[in-house]
Amino acid sequence: AQRVTQPEKLLSVFKGAPVELKCNYSYSGSPELFWYVQYSRQRLQLLLRHISRESIKGFTADLNKGETSFHLKKPFAQEEDSAMYYCALSLRTGNQFYFGTGTSLTVIP
Amino acid sequence: DAGITQSPRHKVTETGTPVTLRCHQTENHRYMYWYRQDPGHGLRLIHYSYGVKDTDKGEVSDGYSVSRSKTEDFLLTLESATSSQTSVYFCAISRTGTSYEQYFGPGTRLTVT
């Protein structure tokens, strides 16, 4: 069963426009959710974790348990935000970590 | 980068040959993982390890085996490489404790011709 769904494979926005990358998950318990970013031909980097409620590079993500969503948002996109973004879910054990299929974000100058 | 390295970084091999990829970590983490990354599929777990000599299968384990004889090294072996195993392979570790987020190595780009 697909634990994490990212409905958009590709997303293009203009520089300065708001951006939202969608992530929905399926799990009835209390998961941990993360966003990872992968710049061109680089390793995946942890961007956000929901438990810390932090803002990194202007990105935020709120866990909505009612809608089982963890969408990633940024009010003003920058060209350097162009990358592949992955939503991920951990079931709080060492062997259960699930990734979505990723969304490729392109910020148009 | 959590002290994770992978070798080789690039490899081209022929169908039917065995291939071994190495993941090395310097921070003594218990959990290690091998993923493959393919367009349209995201990251898929191949195998993982929860300690020395303790390994288990992931979602796409067919055609792959792993070994972990030391805490710092986790090896992925393609027994007999096929073209469908052309992919980018990422190793990851999990920092257990308060959170289970994973940290990734730089990846190995494998091409099977």
Boltz contact constraints between the chains, C-beta under 6 A:
constraints:
  - contact:
      token1: [A, 34]
      token2: [B, 101]
      max_distance: 6.0
  - contact:
      token1: [A, 43]
      token2: [B, 104]
      max_distance: 6.0
  - contact:
      token1: [A, 43]
      token2: [B, 106]
      max_distance: 6.0
  - contact:
      token1: [A, 44]
      token2: [B, 104]
      max_distance: 6.0
  - contact:
      token1: [A, 46]
      token2: [B, 101]
      max_distance: 6.0
  - contact:
      token1: [A, 49]
      token2: [B, 101]
      max_distance: 6.0
  - contact:
      token1: [A, 90]
      token2: [B, 100]
      max_distance: 6.0
  - contact:
      token1: [A, 94]
      token2: [B, 31]
      max_distance: 6.0
  - contact:
      token1: [A, 94]
      token2: [B, 50]
      max_distance: 6.0
  - contact:
      token1: [A, 94]
      token2: [B, 94]
      max_distance: 6.0
  - contact:
      token1: [A, 94]
      token2: [B, 96]
      max_distance: 6.0
  - contact:
      token1: [A, 95]
      token2: [B, 48]
      max_distance: 6.0
  - contact:
      token1: [A, 97]
      token2: [B, 102]
      max_distance: 6.0
  - contact:
      token1: [A, 99]
      token2: [B, 42]
      max_distance: 6.0
  - contact:
      token1: [A, 99]
      token2: [B, 43]
      max_distance: 6.0
  - contact:
      token1: [A, 100]
      token2: [B, 42]
      max_distance: 6.0
  - contact:
      token1: [A, 101]
      token2: [B, 42]
      max_distance: 6.0
  - contact:
      token1: [A, 102]
      token2: [B, 42]
      max_distance: 6.0
